[in-house]
């Protein structure tokens, strides 16, 4: 299909199911299913047609299937009125969904060894990524962590589709007691990993990026930032990212991401506007940086 941009559709719910501590909703959305690439997300209206809840909710796409004309599944936890309303949907209810949105995970050109690292519900988008990597002949290993056993997402599936799968929990109720970074270095060495893909809370992504850097391998991270619109208009999801030209810019997670090269995200400065970021009060930058920015604007 020539148009690969997002679509807005009112799609019927196929089913809603509990997955341990989470809910998974499957909707019939062929237009979204056809355009989807691993790492992208959907933005869902909540509360119904007459609700005062204006803002949509972003959810990573966990699974896409051609069955029933094209289905899309996304995962969530009940955290407020919007997600509580979603958890009460039933088969044949209609949802207003926009997607697929965001920048997907880049895939390697040649078969390489990849370790996929997820935290809690952030593990969800790693599963379609694993399938895409395997289709390219890549080795896939999982490292999944969460606070407790019921929040480690889809351990059985991870074991089935990966060469190896390691699990960690904060309370030691499943797998190794600790965090994903406590075992990641060992997995990288034993599996001779060439690349890391990660999705989860920002502190986890920061730590994973550090481990990958210490082993000299690249890391792609899908950030978890609050997204009010999901289309780049509201600017609530901006984070500081260093560009190829060395200039830090405040970029929108929803359209410039959610996937970034881990080493380019300034994790220590997330939630602030660094003094040296392009456009920050008093920003001057180096003469080379100013020249590069001017050239980019002219182009």
N, C-alpha and C positions, 0 to 999 in steps of 0.2 A: 504494500500500500504506500502511496506517495506521501501522504500526510502522516507524519509520525508525532505530531504534537498532541497535547492532552485533549481529552474530550470531557464534556459534562453530560451526565446521563442519569435518569431516574431508573435505577435497576432493582429488580426483585431480589429479595433475600432467599437464598436456597436453603441455608440452615445456619443455626447458631449453636455452638457446642462449647462445653467447658474443656479446657486443656490445663489440668492442674489448677494453678492460681490464676489462669488467664481465660479469656473468652476468644473464640475464633469465629468470625462471620464470613460466610461465603456468599458472594453476590454474583448474579448473572450479568456480566458486563463485557460483551465481546469486543467492543471498541477499545476498551482499556487493555484487555488480555492480548489483543493483537499487537499493541504498541509497547507493551511492557518489556523492560530490560532490568536485570537484577540490580537492586539497590534503590529503585524508584519507589514512590509512595503515592497514596491517594489522600484526598482531602474530602471529608465527609460532613455534610450538614446534619446537625443533631437537634432533637427537640420537637420535630414535626413542623408542618407548614405554618402553624400559628404560634410557634414558640418565640419567646423574647430572646432566646439564645442566638446571637447573631454570628458568632465566630465558628468556623468549621474546625474539625479536629483532624490532624494529620496522622496517618497510620502507614507503617512500612508494609509493603506487599510481601506476604509469606509464601504464597503458592498461586500458580496460574495453570489452569487446565483447559483443554479444548472441549471437555464434556459439557453437555447441556448448552451448547452454543458459545461457550467461552466464559469460564468462571474465574473469579479473583477472590482470594482469601486474605484477610488481614487480622492481626492479633492485637489485643489490648487488655489492659487492666482497668477495673472500675476505680476511678480516682475522683469523680465528681458527678454532677448532675448529667452532663453530656454523655459520659461513658456509661453511667447507670441506665440512661435511656436506651443506649445502643444494646446493652446486655438484655433488655426486655423485648427486643425485636423478635419476630417469629417468621416462619416460612411464608413467602408471598408478600410480606410487607415491602414497601418501596423505600429506597434510600437515594438521596441526591448525592452523587459521587463525582468528583473531578479527578482525572488522572490519565495516564501515569505522569507524575510530576518529579522534577529533580534530575540531577545528573547521576547516571548509573555508575556502578563499579566498572573500571576499565579492565578488560580481559587481556592476559598475556598473548603475544603473537605465537609463541612456541610453547610446547608442553613444559611446565615447570612444577616444582613442588610448592604447594600453597598451604599455609596454616590459617584457618579461619577462627577468629576469636570473638566470642559474644558474651555479653553480660545481661542476664535476665531476659526480658522480652526483646531486648536489642539483638538477640540471636536470630530472630525471625527472618530478616532479609538475607541471612547467610545461607539458608537452605536452597533457595533458587540459584544463588551464586554457586554453591557447591555443584549443582547439577550442570550449570553452564561450563564450569571449569573442567568437570569430568568429560563433557562432550568434546572438549578441546584436548583431551589426553593428559590433563594435569593430575598430579597426585593431590589429594585433599586430606588434610588432617584437621580435626576440630579440637578447640579448647573452649569449653563453655563453663561459665560460672554464674552464681547467683547467691542471694542471701541464705536460701534454704532449699531443701530438696524439691519442694513443690514449685519453685520458681526457676529451676533449671529446665529450659524449654526443650522438649522433644529429644531426650537423650537416646531413645531407642532408634529414632530415625537417623540421628547423627552417627550412631554405631553402624548402621546399615549402609550408609552412602559414603562413609569416609574410610580411609585405610586404618586410622586410629582415632580414638576420641577420648580426651581427658576432661574430667569434670572437677570443679571446685565449689565449695560452699563456705560461706562465712562461719556457719555454725557447725560444720563438719558432718551434717546429716546425710551428705551424699558426696562420694568422691573424696578428694583431698581437702582437708580443712585449710582455708586461706583464700587467696584470690588468684585470678587467672595468671597474673604475672609471676606467681610463685612457681608455676610449672612451665610457663611459656618458653623460657630459655632452654630447658631440657628438651622440650618437644622440637624446637627449632634445630637443635644439635642432632638429636637422634633421627629426625626425619629429613635432615639436610634440606631444610626449607629454603626456598629462594625468594618468597614473598609472603607478606602478612596482610590479611584483610580483617578489619575489626569493626564492630558496631556495638555500642553500649553507652553508658554514662560517660560524661566528659573526663572525669578523673581516671576512669579505666583506660580511655583512649590515650590520654597523656602518658600513662604508665606503659601501655603496650608500645606506643611510639618509641619510648625510651629504650625498651628491651630490643626492639627491632633495630634501632640505630646502633646499639652496642654490638649487634651481630652483623652489622653492615648490610642489611637487606631492606628493601623498600617496604613501606606500609601504606595501605589505603584505608582511611577511616570514614565511616558514615556517622556524622555527628548527630547528637540528640539535642536539639535546641527548640525552644518554644516557637511555634509558627502559627501566627494568627490568621494569615490569609493563604499562605502556601504558594502564592504566585508572584512574590517579589514586590508587592505594593507597599505593605505596611512597615517594613524595615525593622520588625521586632526580633528577627533571628540573625542579625548581623554578628559576625565574628571577625577578628583580625587574622588575615592570612597573608603570608609573604608570597609575592608573585615571582615569576621567572626573572624579572628585572631587578629583584631585590627590594622592591617597594612594598611596604605593608599597606593593604587596603582593607576597609571594612566591607566584607562581602556578605551576600545573603545566602544563608544555608539552604533555603528552599529552591533557589534557581541556580546559584553558582555551585551548590552542593546538592544533596547532603554529603556527597563523597568528595574528600580532599586527600591530597598527599599529607600524611601525618606530620612529616617534618616541616611542612609549610604553615601548619596551624600554630598560632602563638597561644598555646593553652594557658600559660600563666596570665595572659592579658584578656582572656575571655570575660565578657561582662564589663569591659572598659574600652575606651578609645585611647590606644597608646599615643604618646606625645609625638611619635615619629610616623604615625599613620597618615597616609595621604588625606588632606583635607582637615586634619586635626587643628585646633586653635594654635596658631603660631608655627604651623608646619612649614619648613623650608626645604629640608632634604638636601642631599648633596647636589652639586651642579650636574653630575652625571644622571642622577635620579630625575632632576627637573627636566633635563633634556630628553630623557627617555619618555617621560610623561607627556611632554609637549609633542614629541613625535607621534606618540600613540593617539593623542587627541586629533592631530592633523590628519592622520591616516583614517 
